[in-house]
Structure formats: structure tokens, C-alpha cells
Amino acid sequence: MADPHGAHPLKVVLAGGGVAAVEAALALRELAGELVETTLVAPNTDLVYRPMSVREPFGYARAQHYPLADIAADLGIELVAETVDRVNTRASIVHTEEGTEIPFAALLVALGAATRAPYEHAITIDDAHLAETLQQLLHDVAQGAVQRLVFVIPGRLAWPFPAYEIALMMQAHAAKAGASLTTTIVSEAPALAAWACIISAIS
């Protein structure tokens, strides 16, 4: 616990550079103020508004980027621009891949989900590299080389909407190019069936 006189604030380390980590930093400042000393450990330089990144390959404006250094400065917290490697829970120390050791009294891990390719012969949607990933596919669809697309949502994803959004925009991309395209979505979530109906209507 923090010193009640504020001489020794609680040392809090936030591991992660996404929305969850930034929201935690905001909450700590609002609720605890000077009772905590916060360090944000993140490998990324910017906080990206990821829901809008699915639009980038289709010629829309780039998703908004907010420099973490500016956010940390505004909140009055320390930013360590490094990657967390491991945590020594007994010694209460975060070790980074760059060799930095960061002691903590409380640790919040908000590293987000890791992207993996579940199918060998398929394109995996990764919003961190979406423009490069879809560039060739967009060209092939516009040229009519690809006339059927199947979007597979593996398992019960926490946020499957990017697949539906890309399917809609891919169908519109084909229509604009005068190309024929049939789109199918395979998903375990029956509540999202309305999206498939909308895409079928566009087709």
C-alpha cells in the first residue's frame, strides 16, 4: 500500500500500449492521483484507433494515431518504450527485452491478443499490416481474377466485426470495378447473421 502521508507513492507498472493500458493510466490519475507513481511499458510509439484501420486498404483516411509520449507527458507518467520480456513475481520486477529492470508494487498486464494464422492456405486479417496484406487481393478482385471470397471467423472471437466490414468493403470494391464477386461468411455467431444478409444483398 502507498504511504498514507504520500512520501512513498505506490509504484504501478502498466504493461501494454493499447487502449486498456491508457484507460488504466487515466483511471489511476483520476482515482489515485499522487498516491501512485505510474510507469507505462510499451513497444509501440503510437496508440492507434484500430477499429478504423480496416478502411485503410480501400483508400480511406489513415486511422488516427496518438503518440504515447504525448499521452504519458499529459498524464505525468513515465514511458518506457521497450518490450516486456518476463516478470519476476517474487522480486516484483518487470524485465524488458532490452535489459531494463522495472520494480513494481502493482502490475497491470494489458498486452492485448496475439495474432496467429489458424489456416495455412488463407490470408489472416491483421489490422497492424492490413494494407500490405490485402493489396494483392484487392488487385485480383478488381481484375476479376478472384470471383469468390470466403471469410472464416475461427471460433468465438471477441471482436469479429472487422471480417464483416472488410467483406462489405470488398464487395463494394468489386462492384466499383465492374467485377463479379461472391462473398461467403463462415461464423459460429448466429446473432451476426444480419451482416451476411446485407452482404448478400449487395452481391
N, CA and C atoms as a LAMMPS dump frame, in Angstrom:
ITEM: TIMESTEP
0
ITEM: NUMBER OF ATOMS
609
ITEM: BOX BOUNDS ff ff ff
-5.0000000000000000e+02 5.0000000000000000e+02
-5.0000000000000000e+02 5.0000000000000000e+02
-5.0000000000000000e+02 5.0000000000000000e+02
ITEM: ATOMS id mol type element x y z
1 1 1 N 0.839 -1.203 0
2 1 2 C 0 0 0
3 1 3 C 0.866 1.243 0
4 2 1 N 0.329 2.334 -0.505
5 2 2 C 1.071 3.583 -0.532
6 2 3 C 1.172 4.182 0.864
7 3 1 N 2.22 4.936 1.101
8 3 2 C 2.395 5.656 2.352
9 3 3 C 1.234 6.635 2.521
10 4 1 N 0.498 6.608 3.663
11 4 2 C -0.647 7.499 3.831
12 4 3 C -0.276 8.968 3.793
13 5 1 N 1.002 9.281 4.052
14 5 2 C 1.45 10.665 4.01
15 5 3 C 1.946 11.067 2.613
16 6 1 N 1.921 10.139 1.696
17 6 2 C 2.294 10.449 0.317
18 6 3 C 3.786 10.524 0.08
19 7 1 N 4.619 10.114 1.061
20 7 2 C 6.063 10.194 0.888
21 7 3 C 6.553 9.136 -0.085
22 8 1 N 5.871 7.996 -0.093
23 8 2 C 6.281 6.896 -0.961
24 8 3 C 5.06 6.394 -1.718
25 9 1 N 4.762 6.976 -2.866
26 9 2 C 3.586 6.533 -3.636
27 9 3 C 3.752 5.1 -4.113
28 10 1 N 2.63 4.457 -4.334
29 10 2 C 2.617 3.077 -4.815
30 10 3 C 3.165 3.036 -6.225
31 11 1 N 4.154 2.177 -6.463
32 11 2 C 4.779 2.04 -7.774
33 11 3 C 3.941 1.093 -8.63
34 12 1 N 3.293 1.645 -9.665
35 12 2 C 2.426 0.854 -10.533
36 12 3 C 3.042 0.792 -11.927
37 13 1 N 3.132 -0.409 -12.471
38 13 2 C 3.628 -0.601 -13.828
39 13 3 C 2.487 -1.107 -14.702
40 14 1 N 2.278 -0.437 -15.826
41 14 2 C 1.281 -0.842 -16.814
42 14 3 C 2.024 -1.407 -18.02
43 15 1 N 1.824 -2.681 -18.304
44 15 2 C 2.482 -3.324 -19.434
45 15 3 C 1.528 -3.369 -20.607
46 16 1 N 1.829 -2.591 -21.648
47 16 2 C 0.972 -2.554 -22.827
48 16 3 C 0.815 -1.141 -23.331
49 17 1 N 0.584 -1.009 -24.628
50 17 2 C 0.456 0.311 -25.222
51 17 3 C -0.837 0.515 -25.968
52 18 1 N -1.876 -0.229 -25.569
53 18 2 C -3.164 -0.111 -26.233
54 18 3 C -4.175 0.666 -25.414
55 19 1 N -5.429 0.537 -25.799
56 19 2 C -6.5 1.279 -25.151
57 19 3 C -6.632 0.902 -23.676
58 20 1 N -6.532 -0.382 -23.359
59 20 2 C -6.711 -0.823 -21.974
60 20 3 C -5.667 -0.199 -21.058
61 21 1 N -4.41 -0.186 -21.492
62 21 2 C -3.342 0.376 -20.673
63 21 3 C -3.519 1.88 -20.489
64 22 1 N -3.879 2.577 -21.557
65 22 2 C -4.067 4.026 -21.463
66 22 3 C -5.272 4.356 -20.593
67 23 1 N -6.349 3.588 -20.731
68 23 2 C -7.517 3.818 -19.883
69 23 3 C -7.185 3.57 -18.416
70 24 1 N -6.358 2.561 -18.144
71 24 2 C -5.936 2.306 -16.767
72 24 3 C -5.127 3.473 -16.222
73 25 1 N -4.241 4.036 -17.05
74 25 2 C -3.45 5.191 -16.628
75 25 3 C -4.345 6.383 -16.316
76 26 1 N -5.358 6.598 -17.149
77 26 2 C -6.31 7.681 -16.912
78 26 3 C -7.078 7.464 -15.611
79 27 1 N -7.508 6.223 -15.375
80 27 2 C -8.268 5.917 -14.162
81 27 3 C -7.41 6.1 -12.911
82 28 1 N -6.15 5.683 -12.989
83 28 2 C -5.257 5.84 -11.843
84 28 3 C -5.046 7.315 -11.505
85 29 1 N -4.877 8.125 -12.53
86 29 2 C -4.691 9.549 -12.271
87 29 3 C -5.946 10.154 -11.648
88 30 1 N -7.117 9.723 -12.14
89 30 2 C -8.377 10.273 -11.652
90 30 3 C -8.693 9.804 -10.236
91 31 1 N -8.442 8.527 -9.943
92 31 2 C -8.864 7.947 -8.674
93 31 3 C -7.797 7.994 -7.59
94 32 1 N -6.524 7.895 -8.003
95 32 2 C -5.458 7.806 -7.003
96 32 3 C -4.568 9.038 -6.942
97 33 1 N -4.475 9.759 -8.048
98 33 2 C -3.674 10.987 -8.049
99 33 3 C -2.224 10.743 -7.674
100 34 1 N -1.733 11.488 -6.695
101 34 2 C -0.329 11.418 -6.294
102 34 3 C -0.028 10.219 -5.405
103 35 1 N -1.038 9.417 -5.104
104 35 2 C -0.799 8.213 -4.293
105 35 3 C -0.104 7.118 -5.09
106 36 1 N -0.052 7.276 -6.415
107 36 2 C 0.605 6.269 -7.246
108 36 3 C 1.656 6.92 -8.123
109 37 1 N 2.661 6.145 -8.442
110 37 2 C 3.7 6.531 -9.405
111 37 3 C 3.631 5.513 -10.537
112 38 1 N 3.194 5.962 -11.703
113 38 2 C 2.866 5.043 -12.791
114 38 3 C 3.942 5.033 -13.867
115 39 1 N 4.284 3.824 -14.313
116 39 2 C 5.188 3.638 -15.446
117 39 3 C 4.481 2.823 -16.514
118 40 1 N 4.48 3.328 -17.732
119 40 2 C 3.88 2.634 -18.867
120 40 3 C 4.989 2.008 -19.7
121 41 1 N 4.934 0.696 -19.891
122 41 2 C 5.939 -0.024 -20.675
123 41 3 C 5.275 -0.504 -21.96
124 42 1 N 5.709 0.029 -23.089
125 42 2 C 5.052 -0.291 -24.36
126 42 3 C 6.064 -0.253 -25.496
127 43 1 N 6.012 -1.225 -26.416
128 43 2 C 6.937 -1.238 -27.548
129 43 3 C 6.506 -0.319 -28.678
130 44 1 N 5.217 0.017 -28.748
131 44 2 C 4.708 0.851 -29.834
132 44 3 C 4.837 2.326 -29.487
133 45 1 N 5.046 3.14 -30.5
134 45 2 C 5.203 4.572 -30.286
135 45 3 C 3.871 5.303 -30.273
136 46 1 N 2.841 4.709 -30.908
137 46 2 C 1.545 5.37 -31.019
138 46 3 C 0.417 4.488 -30.502
139 47 1 N -0.603 5.151 -29.979
140 47 2 C -1.876 4.496 -29.709
141 47 3 C -2.716 4.658 -30.971
142 48 1 N -3.099 3.538 -31.567
143 48 2 C -3.825 3.568 -32.845
144 48 3 C -5.294 3.241 -32.605
145 49 1 N -6.172 4.04 -33.233
146 49 2 C -7.6 3.756 -33.148
147 49 3 C -7.906 2.637 -34.137
148 50 1 N -7.724 1.414 -33.678
149 50 2 C -7.715 0.249 -34.547
150 50 3 C -9.022 -0.036 -35.29
151 51 1 N -10.205 0.28 -34.728
152 51 2 C -11.418 -0.014 -35.492
153 51 3 C -11.465 0.634 -36.874
154 52 1 N -10.755 1.75 -37.047
155 52 2 C -10.783 2.441 -38.333
156 52 3 C -9.706 1.948 -39.297
157 53 1 N -8.802 1.113 -38.824
158 53 2 C -7.709 0.669 -39.693
159 53 3 C -8.182 -0.263 -40.8
160 54 1 N -9.347 -0.9 -40.62
161 54 2 C -9.845 -1.803 -41.659
162 54 3 C -10.206 -1.037 -42.932
163 55 1 N -10.391 0.278 -42.845
164 55 2 C -10.765 1.079 -44.008
165 55 3 C -9.565 1.496 -44.853
166 56 1 N -8.368 1.443 -44.278
167 56 2 C -7.186 1.976 -44.954
168 56 3 C -6.911 1.338 -46.31
169 57 1 N -6.994 -0.001 -46.454
170 57 2 C -6.67 -0.596 -47.764
171 57 3 C -7.609 -0.156 -48.882
172 58 1 N -8.766 0.397 -48.528
173 58 2 C -9.764 0.758 -49.527
174 58 3 C -9.744 2.244 -49.86
175 59 1 N -8.661 2.925 -49.503
176 59 2 C -8.481 4.31 -49.893
177 59 3 C -9.025 5.335 -48.919
178 60 1 N -9.488 4.903 -47.764
179 60 2 C -9.976 5.853 -46.775
180 60 3 C -8.806 6.455 -45.997
181 61 1 N -9.109 7.466 -45.212
182 61 2 C -8.067 8.126 -44.424
183 61 3 C -7.441 7.161 -43.424
184 62 1 N -6.194 7.421 -43.111
185 62 2 C -5.45 6.6 -42.169
186 62 3 C -6.089 6.677 -40.783
187 63 1 N -6.108 5.551 -40.091
188 63 2 C -6.641 5.533 -38.729
189 63 3 C -5.851 6.504 -37.854
190 64 1 N -6.516 7.126 -36.905
191 64 2 C -5.873 8.12 -36.059
192 64 3 C -4.797 7.497 -35.181
193 65 1 N -3.672 8.203 -35.09
194 65 2 C -2.547 7.792 -34.259
195 65 3 C -2.3 8.867 -33.195
196 66 1 N -2.123 8.411 -31.963
197 66 2 C -1.851 9.331 -30.868
198 66 3 C -0.509 8.937 -30.235
199 67 1 N 0.504 9.808 -30.293
200 67 2 C 1.82 9.461 -29.735
201 67 3 C 1.735 9.138 -28.243
202 68 1 N 2.252 7.977 -27.853
203 68 2 C 2.237 7.588 -26.446
204 68 3 C 3.073 8.543 -25.598
205 69 1 N 4.135 9.102 -26.184
206 69 2 C 4.968 10.048 -25.432
207 69 3 C 4.156 11.265 -25.009
208 70 1 N 3.28 11.735 -25.902
209 70 2 C 2.435 12.883 -25.574
210 70 3 C 1.405 12.516 -24.504
211 71 1 N 0.849 11.322 -24.628
212 71 2 C -0.134 10.872 -23.641
213 71 3 C 0.512 10.754 -22.266
214 72 1 N 1.704 10.148 -22.222
215 72 2 C 2.41 9.991 -20.95
216 72 3 C 2.747 11.344 -20.335
217 73 1 N 3.171 12.275 -21.173
218 73 2 C 3.503 13.617 -20.674
219 73 3 C 2.271 14.311 -20.116
220 74 1 N 1.144 14.186 -20.802
221 74 2 C -0.099 14.804 -20.334
222 74 3 C -0.552 14.219 -18.999
223 75 1 N -0.329 12.915 -18.815
224 75 2 C -0.758 12.243 -17.589
225 75 3 C 0.272 12.331 -16.473
226 76 1 N 1.471 12.793 -16.81
227 76 2 C 2.523 12.871 -15.809
228 76 3 C 3.051 11.525 -15.376
229 77 1 N 3.139 10.584 -16.322
230 77 2 C 3.651 9.251 -16.012
231 77 3 C 4.901 8.988 -16.836
232 78 1 N 5.665 7.992 -16.4
233 78 2 C 6.896 7.628 -17.105
234 78 3 C 6.571 6.656 -18.229
235 79 1 N 7.191 6.852 -19.378
236 79 2 C 7.032 5.938 -20.51
237 79 3 C 8.351 5.24 -20.778
238 80 1 N 8.322 3.921 -20.765
239 80 2 C 9.478 3.117 -21.139
240 80 3 C 9.138 2.459 -22.471
241 81 1 N 9.757 2.93 -23.542
242 81 2 C 9.449 2.451 -24.894
243 81 3 C 10.225 1.173 -25.188
244 82 1 N 9.87 0.115 -24.506
245 82 2 C 10.541 -1.172 -24.657
246 82 3 C 9.507 -2.289 -24.601
247 83 1 N 9.95 -3.509 -24.869
248 83 2 C 9.059 -4.665 -24.906
249 83 3 C 9.237 -5.52 -23.657
250 84 1 N 8.118 -5.843 -23.011
251 84 2 C 8.181 -6.707 -21.829
252 84 3 C 8.61 -8.104 -22.246
253 85 1 N 9.603 -8.63 -21.542
254 85 2 C 10.11 -9.971 -21.826
255 85 3 C 9.577 -10.985 -20.808
256 86 1 N 9.695 -10.647 -19.532
257 86 2 C 9.238 -11.558 -18.482
258 86 3 C 9.012 -10.771 -17.201
259 87 1 N 8.332 -11.42 -16.252
260 87 2 C 8.051 -10.799 -14.967
261 87 3 C 8.536 -11.725 -13.855
262 88 1 N 9.352 -11.178 -12.959
263 88 2 C 9.781 -11.908 -11.767
264 88 3 C 8.812 -11.544 -10.658
265 89 1 N 7.844 -12.426 -10.427
266 89 2 C 6.793 -12.111 -9.452
267 89 3 C 7.327 -12.118 -8.019
268 90 1 N 8.332 -12.931 -7.742
269 90 2 C 8.873 -12.969 -6.377
270 90 3 C 9.601 -11.681 -6.032
271 91 1 N 10.375 -11.175 -6.985
272 91 2 C 11.127 -9.94 -6.754
273 91 3 C 10.334 -8.704 -7.153
274 92 1 N 9.157 -8.907 -7.773
275 92 2 C 8.317 -7.798 -8.249
276 92 3 C 9.093 -6.882 -9.2
277 93 1 N 9.629 -7.504 -10.25
278 93 2 C 10.41 -6.774 -11.247
279 93 3 C 9.96 -7.18 -12.643
280 94 1 N 9.742 -6.186 -13.496
281 94 2 C 9.466 -6.427 -14.907
282 94 3 C 10.783 -6.336 -15.666
283 95 1 N 11.08 -7.351 -16.46
284 95 2 C 12.282 -7.365 -17.288
285 95 3 C 11.876 -7.118 -18.736
286 96 1 N 12.548 -6.212 -19.41
287 96 2 C 12.27 -5.952 -20.821
288 96 3 C 13.276 -6.686 -21.695
289 97 1 N 12.95 -6.817 -22.967
290 97 2 C 13.861 -7.471 -23.903
291 97 3 C 15.149 -6.675 -24.08
292 98 1 N 15.074 -5.375 -23.804
293 98 2 C 16.249 -4.519 -23.947
294 98 3 C 17.146 -4.549 -22.705
295 99 1 N 16.728 -5.273 -21.672
296 99 2 C 17.557 -5.431 -20.478
297 99 3 C 17.215 -4.529 -19.313
298 100 1 N 16.181 -3.727 -19.437
299 100 2 C 15.786 -2.84 -18.349
300 100 3 C 15.014 -3.612 -17.285
301 101 1 N 15.27 -3.305 -16.023
302 101 2 C 14.544 -3.901 -14.909
303 101 3 C 13.704 -2.82 -14.239
304 102 1 N 12.409 -3.066 -14.131
305 102 2 C 11.487 -2.068 -13.597
306 102 3 C 10.771 -2.652 -12.382
307 103 1 N 11.08 -2.181 -11.192
308 103 2 C 10.401 -2.688 -9.99
309 103 3 C 8.97 -2.185 -9.896
310 104 1 N 8.125 -2.948 -9.242
311 104 2 C 6.725 -2.54 -9.106
312 104 3 C 6.149 -3.047 -7.788
313 105 1 N 5.135 -2.336 -7.33
314 105 2 C 4.336 -2.808 -6.203
315 105 3 C 3.022 -3.388 -6.707
316 106 1 N 2.588 -2.881 -7.866
317 106 2 C 1.389 -3.398 -8.524
318 106 3 C 1.64 -3.422 -10.023
319 107 1 N 1.172 -4.48 -10.67
320 107 2 C 1.406 -4.654 -12.107
321 107 3 C 0.088 -4.94 -12.802
322 108 1 N -0.166 -4.213 -13.881
323 108 2 C -1.316 -4.48 -14.735
324 108 3 C -0.805 -4.883 -16.11
325 109 1 N -1.153 -6.082 -16.533
326 109 2 C -0.723 -6.59 -17.834
327 109 3 C -1.873 -6.412 -18.833
328 110 1 N -1.647 -5.57 -19.83
329 110 2 C -2.669 -5.296 -20.851
330 110 3 C -2.017 -5.369 -22.216
331 111 1 N -1.489 -6.544 -22.545
332 111 2 C -0.713 -6.722 -23.774
333 111 3 C -1.578 -6.968 -24.993
334 112 1 N -2.868 -7.223 -24.793
335 112 2 C -3.739 -7.471 -25.935
336 112 3 C -3.58 -8.886 -26.472
337 113 1 N -4.324 -9.17 -27.526
338 113 2 C -4.308 -10.502 -28.131
339 113 3 C -3.189 -10.613 -29.159
340 114 1 N -2.636 -11.787 -29.259
341 114 2 C -1.602 -12.053 -30.262
342 114 3 C -2.257 -12.61 -31.526
343 115 1 N -1.809 -12.134 -32.679
344 115 2 C -2.348 -12.604 -33.951
345 115 3 C -1.623 -13.871 -34.388
346 116 1 N -2.382 -14.868 -34.772
347 116 2 C -1.777 -16.088 -35.289
348 116 3 C -2.563 -16.516 -36.522
349 117 1 N -1.91 -17.271 -37.375
350 117 2 C -2.546 -17.742 -38.607
351 117 3 C -3.152 -19.122 -38.362
352 118 1 N -4.475 -19.223 -38.233
353 118 2 C -5.092 -20.521 -37.932
354 118 3 C -5.143 -21.467 -39.126
355 119 1 N -5.063 -20.902 -40.344
356 119 2 C -5.153 -21.74 -41.539
357 119 3 C -3.955 -21.47 -42.435
358 120 1 N -3.351 -22.532 -42.929
359 120 2 C -2.114 -22.422 -43.694
360 120 3 C -2.325 -21.736 -45.042
361 121 1 N -3.377 -22.092 -45.743
362 121 2 C -3.577 -21.567 -47.098
363 121 3 C -4.693 -20.515 -47.108
364 122 1 N -4.536 -19.502 -46.279
365 122 2 C -5.53 -18.425 -46.196
366 122 3 C -4.822 -17.135 -45.806
367 123 1 N -5.477 -16.024 -46.086
368 123 2 C -4.957 -14.715 -45.678
369 123 3 C -5.5 -14.406 -44.294
370 124 1 N -4.614 -14.134 -43.35
371 124 2 C -5.028 -13.805 -41.993
372 124 3 C -5.167 -12.294 -41.848
373 125 1 N -6.327 -11.848 -41.384
374 125 2 C -6.575 -10.424 -41.202
375 125 3 C -5.855 -9.939 -39.95
376 126 1 N -4.898 -9.054 -40.146
377 126 2 C -4.154 -8.443 -39.055
378 126 3 C -4.172 -6.939 -39.293
379 127 1 N -4.919 -6.213 -38.468
380 127 2 C -5.097 -4.781 -38.745
381 127 3 C -3.806 -3.982 -38.603
382 128 1 N -2.764 -4.58 -38.07
383 128 2 C -1.48 -3.876 -37.973
384 128 3 C -0.786 -3.809 -39.337
385 129 1 N -1.125 -4.746 -40.24
386 129 2 C -0.474 -4.787 -41.554
387 129 3 C -1.512 -5.025 -42.648
388 130 1 N -2.671 -4.447 -42.503
389 130 2 C -3.782 -4.796 -43.374
390 130 3 C -3.592 -4.304 -44.808
391 131 1 N -3.054 -3.097 -44.964
392 131 2 C -2.882 -2.551 -46.311
393 131 3 C -1.968 -3.438 -47.15
394 132 1 N -0.841 -3.856 -46.561
395 132 2 C 0.088 -4.724 -47.292
396 132 3 C -0.528 -6.102 -47.542
397 133 1 N -1.289 -6.594 -46.555
398 133 2 C -1.868 -7.932 -46.66
399 133 3 C -2.901 -8.027 -47.772
400 134 1 N -3.72 -6.986 -47.913
401 134 2 C -4.836 -7.046 -48.865
402 134 3 C -4.532 -6.437 -50.225
403 135 1 N -3.353 -5.865 -50.394
404 135 2 C -3.034 -5.161 -51.637
405 135 3 C -3.205 -6.047 -52.863
406 136 1 N -2.616 -7.228 -52.845
407 136 2 C -2.7 -8.121 -53.997
408 136 3 C -4.112 -8.642 -54.194
409 137 1 N -4.803 -8.945 -53.096
410 137 2 C -6.169 -9.452 -53.202
411 137 3 C -7.099 -8.399 -53.801
412 138 1 N -6.946 -7.154 -53.396
413 138 2 C -7.759 -6.069 -53.96
414 138 3 C -7.548 -5.958 -55.473
415 139 1 N -6.3 -6.077 -55.892
416 139 2 C -5.983 -6.022 -57.317
417 139 3 C -6.635 -7.185 -58.059
418 140 1 N -6.524 -8.384 -57.495
419 140 2 C -7.065 -9.573 -58.156
420 140 3 C -8.592 -9.508 -58.251
421 141 1 N -9.235 -8.977 -57.213
422 141 2 C -10.696 -8.85 -57.237
423 141 3 C -11.12 -7.852 -58.304
424 142 1 N -10.446 -6.724 -58.372
425 142 2 C -10.789 -5.688 -59.357
426 142 3 C -10.577 -6.18 -60.786
427 143 1 N -9.568 -7.044 -60.99
428 143 2 C -9.276 -7.567 -62.324
429 143 3 C -10.127 -8.781 -62.679
430 144 1 N -10.918 -9.255 -61.716
431 144 2 C -11.753 -10.416 -61.976
432 144 3 C -11.041 -11.739 -61.833
433 145 1 N -9.781 -11.706 -61.357
434 145 2 C -9.029 -12.943 -61.18
435 145 3 C -9.557 -13.751 -59.991
436 146 1 N -10.132 -13.057 -59.015
437 146 2 C -10.769 -13.702 -57.87
438 146 3 C -12.244 -13.346 -57.903
439 147 1 N -13.105 -14.352 -58.009
440 147 2 C -14.54 -14.102 -58.117
441 147 3 C -15.336 -14.673 -56.946
442 148 1 N -14.657 -15.319 -56.045
443 148 2 C -15.339 -15.866 -54.864
444 148 3 C -14.435 -15.744 -53.644
445 149 1 N -14.972 -15.141 -52.596
446 149 2 C -14.227 -14.989 -51.352
447 149 3 C -14.996 -15.645 -50.208
448 150 1 N -14.272 -16.324 -49.347
449 150 2 C -14.867 -16.907 -48.152
450 150 3 C -14.145 -16.325 -46.939
451 151 1 N -14.902 -15.681 -46.057
452 151 2 C -14.357 -15.149 -44.814
453 151 3 C -14.698 -16.116 -43.687
454 152 1 N -13.676 -16.668 -43.066
455 152 2 C -13.877 -17.639 -41.996
456 152 3 C -13.507 -16.979 -40.665
457 153 1 N -14.465 -16.947 -39.754
458 153 2 C -14.221 -16.413 -38.416
459 153 3 C -14.022 -17.605 -37.495
460 154 1 N -12.766 -17.911 -37.122
461 154 2 C -12.498 -19.124 -36.342
462 154 3 C -12.942 -18.977 -34.89
463 155 1 N -13.685 -19.945 -34.414
464 155 2 C -14.1 -19.923 -33.014
465 155 3 C -14.995 -18.739 -32.704
466 156 1 N -15.034 -18.387 -31.435
467 156 2 C -15.833 -17.248 -30.981
468 156 3 C -14.9 -16.101 -30.644
469 157 1 N -14.583 -15.303 -31.65
470 157 2 C -13.699 -14.164 -31.455
471 157 3 C -14.411 -13.096 -30.642
472 158 1 N -13.613 -12.385 -29.815
473 158 2 C -14.183 -11.315 -29.003
474 158 3 C -14.657 -10.16 -29.884
475 159 1 N -13.984 -9.945 -31.009
476 159 2 C -14.331 -8.812 -31.877
477 159 3 C -14.26 -9.26 -33.335
478 160 1 N -15.323 -9.897 -33.861
479 160 2 C -15.283 -10.424 -35.234
480 160 3 C -15.68 -9.416 -36.294
481 161 1 N -16.091 -8.195 -35.902
482 161 2 C -16.653 -7.256 -36.867
483 161 3 C -15.71 -6.863 -38.005
484 162 1 N -14.384 -6.793 -37.822
485 162 2 C -13.526 -6.446 -38.961
486 162 3 C -13.725 -7.361 -40.167
487 163 1 N -13.979 -8.632 -39.93
488 163 2 C -14.198 -9.548 -41.054
489 163 3 C -15.453 -9.152 -41.833
490 164 1 N -16.504 -8.775 -41.126
491 164 2 C -17.74 -8.36 -41.789
492 164 3 C -17.546 -7.034 -42.519
493 165 1 N -16.834 -6.117 -41.887
494 165 2 C -16.591 -4.814 -42.516
495 165 3 C -15.766 -4.963 -43.786
496 166 1 N -14.728 -5.79 -43.733
497 166 2 C -13.887 -5.992 -44.91
498 166 3 C -14.677 -6.695 -46.013
499 167 1 N -15.517 -7.631 -45.625
500 167 2 C -16.346 -8.311 -46.62
501 167 3 C -17.252 -7.322 -47.337
502 168 1 N -17.867 -6.418 -46.592
503 168 2 C -18.726 -5.397 -47.193
504 168 3 C -17.94 -4.496 -48.136
505 169 1 N -16.799 -4.032 -47.679
506 169 2 C -15.999 -3.116 -48.494
507 169 3 C -15.392 -3.823 -49.697
508 170 1 N -15.073 -5.103 -49.557
509 170 2 C -14.541 -5.864 -50.689
510 170 3 C -15.613 -6.025 -51.758
511 171 1 N -16.85 -6.256 -51.319
512 171 2 C -17.941 -6.388 -52.273
513 171 3 C -18.171 -5.069 -53.006
514 172 1 N -18.11 -3.949 -52.265
515 172 2 C -18.271 -2.631 -52.886
516 172 3 C -17.116 -2.328 -53.824
517 173 1 N -15.914 -2.772 -53.458
518 173 2 C -14.731 -2.575 -54.304
519 173 3 C -14.9 -3.296 -55.636
520 174 1 N -15.426 -4.512 -55.593
521 174 2 C -15.642 -5.283 -56.82
522 174 3 C -16.706 -4.615 -57.69
523 175 1 N -17.783 -4.159 -57.056
524 175 2 C -18.858 -3.513 -57.806
525 175 3 C -18.357 -2.245 -58.493
526 176 1 N -17.535 -1.479 -57.802
527 176 2 C -16.996 -0.244 -58.376
528 176 3 C -16.108 -0.533 -59.575
529 177 1 N -15.394 -1.659 -59.531
530 177 2 C -14.507 -2.029 -60.631
531 177 3 C -15.243 -2.755 -61.749
532 178 1 N -16.537 -3.021 -61.529
533 178 2 C -17.305 -3.751 -62.536
534 178 3 C -16.975 -5.221 -62.569
535 179 1 N -16.464 -5.741 -61.463
536 179 2 C -16.071 -7.147 -61.398
537 179 3 C -17.128 -7.962 -60.678
538 180 1 N -17.161 -9.249 -60.986
539 180 2 C -18.102 -10.162 -60.345
540 180 3 C -17.447 -10.771 -59.103
541 181 1 N -18.162 -10.725 -57.977
542 181 2 C -17.609 -11.273 -56.738
543 181 3 C -18.736 -11.84 -55.89
544 182 1 N -18.542 -13.055 -55.422
545 182 2 C -19.462 -13.688 -54.479
546 182 3 C -18.745 -13.846 -53.153
547 183 1 N -19.376 -13.401 -52.076
548 183 2 C -18.752 -13.416 -50.758
549 183 3 C -19.546 -14.298 -49.807
550 184 1 N -18.847 -15.151 -49.08
551 184 2 C -19.465 -16.033 -48.089
552 184 3 C -18.773 -15.826 -46.751
553 185 1 N -19.558 -15.798 -45.68
554 185 2 C -19.001 -15.685 -44.331
555 185 3 C -19.339 -16.945 -43.556
556 186 1 N -18.322 -17.557 -42.958
557 186 2 C -18.498 -18.736 -42.117
558 186 3 C -18.215 -18.327 -40.681
559 187 1 N -19.227 -18.444 -39.814
560 187 2 C -19.082 -17.982 -38.433
561 187 3 C -19.936 -18.825 -37.502
562 188 1 N -19.501 -18.934 -36.239
563 188 2 C -20.27 -19.638 -35.219
564 188 3 C -21.289 -18.726 -34.545
565 189 1 N -21.279 -17.436 -34.877
566 189 2 C -22.123 -16.47 -34.175
567 189 3 C -23.401 -16.219 -34.969
568 190 1 N -24.522 -16.899 -34.633
569 190 2 C -25.768 -16.718 -35.386
570 190 3 C -26.352 -15.32 -35.219
571 191 1 N -25.992 -14.63 -34.13
572 191 2 C -26.532 -13.293 -33.896
573 191 3 C -26.052 -12.298 -34.941
574 192 1 N -24.978 -12.638 -35.645
575 192 2 C -24.428 -11.74 -36.651
576 192 3 C -24.881 -12.106 -38.061
577 193 1 N -25.894 -12.925 -38.149
578 193 2 C -26.371 -13.363 -39.457
579 193 3 C -26.882 -12.203 -40.298
580 194 1 N -27.349 -11.14 -39.648
581 194 2 C -27.861 -9.984 -40.391
582 194 3 C -26.785 -9.384 -41.275
583 195 1 N -25.537 -9.412 -40.819
584 195 2 C -24.436 -8.883 -41.635
585 195 3 C -24.323 -9.674 -42.927
586 196 1 N -24.429 -10.987 -42.815
587 196 2 C -24.33 -11.819 -44.016
588 196 3 C -25.453 -11.504 -44.992
589 197 1 N -26.647 -11.201 -44.468
590 197 2 C -27.785 -10.849 -45.332
591 197 3 C -27.514 -9.55 -46.073
592 198 1 N -26.888 -8.58 -45.377
593 198 2 C -26.58 -7.299 -46.006
594 198 3 C -25.584 -7.503 -47.135
595 199 1 N -24.551 -8.31 -46.873
596 199 2 C -23.541 -8.556 -47.898
597 199 3 C -24.155 -9.283 -49.093
598 200 1 N -25.058 -10.212 -48.82
599 200 2 C -25.719 -10.933 -49.912
600 200 3 C -26.56 -9.987 -50.761
601 201 1 N -27.175 -9.015 -50.089
602 201 2 C -27.983 -8.042 -50.821
603 201 3 C -27.132 -7.197 -51.741
604 202 1 N -25.92 -6.822 -51.273
605 202 2 C -25.01 -6.053 -52.113
606 202 3 C -24.538 -6.891 -53.283
607 203 1 N -24.329 -8.178 -53.038
608 203 2 C -23.885 -9.059 -54.112
609 203 3 C -24.935 -9.118 -55.218
